[in-house]
Amino acid sequence: MTSFRKINRVLLADKIQTSVWVIAAYLAAIVLSLIPTAFNGELFSSHWSGYVMARALSWSGLALLLAFIFLTRASEKVYTTNKYRLIPVSDTKLYGANLFSSFVAFILVFLIPIIFMLLYYLFNVKTVNRIVNSSFAGLQANIWLFLLGILLVGIAGLLFWWTTVSLIHLLTTAISRALPANNQKFYKAVIYIVLIYLVVWMFGKVQNWFSQLAYLQYMLGSSSIYTQPMWTALLLFVLAVVISVVNVLLMNKQVETKQ
């Protein structure tokens, strides 16, 4: 059997290449958007770091979205192609390595705007500290706990949506196998629409239930601005684990490989 490290190395090779392309496009967009600023001379002023960070942040959302889409597409191919499914490895290891490698590749893209923010901070330490102190007045003592909670929500949310996309894909493949061979594309399109609707509906219900629970905790005095992100992250992690178990079962019993 192939070890987790080896299968992870194989999966990372393709996904890091995807991340590199996204990063290259992201940096190119920043450079191109700075050209007008360079021509009017603002880029060479004392505020150059602010212009650079502003452009970097303005493109970061699109870069992260593209990274998520392309890495999701690469991840889903792993479950149904011979290149990966015929590797002598258990479905649990393959699923875990696939999720982990996607996460690592995504972090590579996520680090680029962070580097630009750190660059801005190094050249504007006093300004940044003044903004943070005024924006988070009264929270300075626990600011790192608050930021940690936000980070955990981001990680949990990323894993939750990846596992959810995999669930929709694997369920669609499993259901379509039980239908006539003719018009498979039509059947899959219909199944995708129905499953996406059900997932969004169920997520809305869970989110509503969680909001009521959070409000109850707030009324009882057991919740705060620091613990709320932690509860949200915990909920998303639990949902991701439950969905992952279902996904592994679908991989093991339902989905066949294809070229």
C-alpha positions in Angstrom: 0.0 0.0 0.0 1.2 3.5 -0.8 1.9 5.7 2.2 0.0 8.9 3.0 3.2 10.9 2.4 3.8 9.4 -1.1 0.2 9.8 -2.3 0.2 13.3 -0.9 3.4 14.1 -2.8 1.8 12.9 -6.1 -1.4 15.0 -5.5 0.6 18.1 -4.5 2.6 18.1 -7.7 -0.4 18.9 -9.9 -2.1 21.2 -7.4 1.0 23.3 -6.7 1.4 23.9 -10.4 -2.2 25.2 -10.5 -1.5 27.5 -7.5 1.7 28.8 -9.3 -0.4 29.7 -12.3 -3.0 31.5 -10.2 -0.2 33.4 -8.3 1.5 34.4 -11.6 -1.8 35.8 -12.9 -2.4 37.5 -9.6 1.0 39.2 -9.6 0.5 40.2 -13.3 -2.8 41.8 -12.5 -1.2 43.8 -9.6 1.6 45.0 -11.9 -0.7 46.0 -14.7 -3.0 47.9 -12.3 0.0 49.8 -11.0 1.1 51.1 -14.4 -1.3 54.2 -14.4 0.0 54.9 -10.8 3.6 54.7 -12.0 2.9 57.1 -15.0 1.4 59.8 -12.8 4.3 59.5 -10.3 2.2 58.4 -7.3 4.0 55.0 -7.2 7.3 56.8 -6.5 6.0 58.9 -3.7 6.3 58.2 0.0 2.9 56.4 -0.1 4.0 53.8 -2.6 3.5 50.9 -0.2 -0.2 51.9 0.3 -0.8 51.9 -3.4 0.8 48.5 -3.8 -1.2 47.0 -0.9 -4.4 48.5 -2.2 -3.9 46.9 -5.6 -2.9 43.6 -4.0 -6.0 43.5 -1.8 -8.3 44.5 -4.6 -7.2 41.5 -6.7 -6.8 39.0 -3.8 -10.5 38.1 -3.7 -10.5 37.1 -7.3 -7.2 35.2 -6.9 -8.5 33.2 -4.0 -11.8 32.5 -5.8 -9.9 31.2 -8.8 -7.6 29.1 -6.6 -10.7 27.6 -4.9 -12.4 26.8 -8.3 -9.3 25.3 -10.0 -8.3 23.3 -6.9 -11.8 22.0 -6.5 -11.8 20.9 -10.1 -8.5 19.2 -9.6 -9.7 17.5 -6.5 -12.8 16.1 -8.0 -10.8 14.5 -10.9 -8.9 12.5 -8.3 -12.1 10.5 -7.3 -13.0 9.3 -10.8 -9.8 9.0 -12.9 -7.6 5.9 -13.2 -4.4 8.0 -12.7 -5.2 8.3 -9.0 -7.9 5.7 -8.2 -5.8 2.8 -9.3 -2.9 3.7 -7.0 -2.7 1.0 -4.3 -4.0 3.1 -1.4 -7.2 3.0 0.7 -10.0 5.3 -0.1 -9.6 7.0 3.3 -6.0 7.8 2.7 -6.7 9.0 -0.9 -9.5 11.2 0.3 -7.5 12.6 3.2 -4.5 13.3 1.0 -6.6 14.9 -1.6 -8.2 17.3 0.9 -4.8 18.0 2.6 -3.0 18.7 -0.7 -5.7 21.0 -1.9 -5.5 22.9 1.4 -1.7 23.3 1.2 -2.0 24.5 -2.4 -4.6 27.0 -1.5 -2.5 28.3 1.4 0.3 29.1 -1.1 -2.0 31.5 -2.9 -3.4 32.9 0.4 0.1 33.7 1.6 0.8 36.1 -1.3 -1.6 38.9 -0.1 -0.4 38.3 3.4 3.1 39.0 2.3 1.9 42.3 0.7 0.2 43.2 4.0 3.4 42.5 5.9 5.4 44.6 3.5 3.0 47.5 4.1 3.2 47.0 7.8 7.0 47.1 7.8 7.0 50.5 6.0 4.1 51.9 8.0 4.3 50.4 11.5 3.0 53.5 13.4 0.1 54.0 11.0 -1.0 50.4 11.2 -0.8 50.3 15.0 -2.9 53.5 15.2 -5.6 52.0 12.9 -5.6 48.7 14.8 -5.9 50.5 18.2 -8.8 52.6 17.0 -10.6 49.8 15.1 -10.3 47.3 17.9 -10.7 49.6 20.9 -11.2 47.5 24.1 -10.1 44.3 22.4 -6.3 44.8 22.4 -5.7 42.3 25.2 -7.5 39.5 23.3 -7.0 40.6 19.7 -4.9 37.5 18.8 -7.7 35.3 20.2 -10.2 37.1 18.0 -8.0 36.8 14.9 -7.4 33.1 15.7 -11.1 32.5 15.7 -11.5 34.2 12.4 -8.7 32.1 10.9 -10.3 28.9 12.2 -13.6 29.9 10.7 -11.9 30.4 7.3 -10.1 27.1 7.4 -13.3 25.2 8.6 -15.4 27.0 5.9 -12.9 26.0 3.2 -12.9 22.4 4.2 -16.7 22.4 4.6 -17.3 23.6 1.1 -14.7 21.3 -0.4 -16.3 18.3 1.2 -19.8 19.5 0.2 -18.7 19.9 -3.5 -17.3 16.4 -3.3 -20.5 15.1 -1.8 -22.6 16.6 -4.6 -20.2 15.2 -7.2 -20.0 11.7 -5.8 -23.7 11.5 -5.2 -24.4 12.6 -8.7 -22.0 9.9 -10.1 -23.5 7.2 -7.9 -27.2 8.1 -8.8 -26.5 8.5 -12.5 -25.0 4.9 -12.6 -28.5 3.6 -11.7 -30.1 5.4 -14.6 -30.3 4.4 -18.2 -27.0 4.9 -20.2 -28.7 7.2 -22.7 -28.9 11.0 -21.9 -26.4 10.7 -19.0 -25.4 14.4 -19.4 -29.1 15.4 -19.0 -29.6 13.2 -16.0 -26.4 14.5 -14.3 -27.4 18.1 -14.9 -30.8 17.5 -13.3 -29.2 15.6 -10.4 -26.7 18.4 -9.8 -29.4 21.1 -9.7 -31.5 19.1 -7.3 -28.6 18.2 -5.0 -27.2 21.8 -5.0 -30.7 23.1 -4.0 -31.0 20.5 -1.2 -27.5 21.3 0.1 -28.2 25.1 0.1 -31.6 24.5 1.8 -30.1 22.2 4.5 -27.2 24.6 5.1 -29.6 27.4 5.5 -31.5 25.4 8.1 -28.4 24.5 10.0 -27.2 28.1 9.9 -30.6 29.3 11.2 -30.4 26.7 14.0 -26.9 27.7 14.9 -27.9 31.4 14.9 -30.6 30.6 17.4 -28.2 28.6 19.5 -25.7 31.5 19.4 -28.4 34.0 20.5 -29.4 31.7 23.4 -25.7 31.6 24.5 -25.5 35.3 24.3 -28.7 35.8 26.4 -27.3 33.4 29.0 -24.0 35.3 29.0 -21.9 32.3 27.9 -21.0 33.7 24.5 -18.7 36.6 23.5 -17.1 38.2 20.5 -14.1 35.8 21.1 -16.0 32.5 21.5 -18.5 33.1 18.7 -16.0 32.4 15.9 -14.8 29.3 17.8 -18.4 27.9 17.9 -18.8 28.7 14.2 -15.5 26.9 13.3 -16.5 23.9 15.4 -19.8 23.5 13.7 -18.2 23.7 10.2 -15.5 21.2 11.2 -18.1 18.8 12.5 -20.1 19.1 9.4 -17.0 18.6 7.2 -16.1 15.4 9.2 -19.6 14.0 8.8 -19.7 14.8 5.1 -16.2 13.3 4.7 -17.4 10.0 6.1 -20.2 9.9 3.6 -17.8 10.7 0.8 -15.4 7.9 1.7 -18.3 5.4 1.7 -19.4 6.6 -1.7 -15.9 6.3 -3.0 -15.6 2.8 -1.7 -19.0 1.4 -2.8 -20.4 3.5 -5.6 -18.0 5.4 -7.8 -16.1 3.7 -10.6 -13.0 5.0 -12.3 -12.8 6.3 -15.8 -10.1 7.4 -18.2 
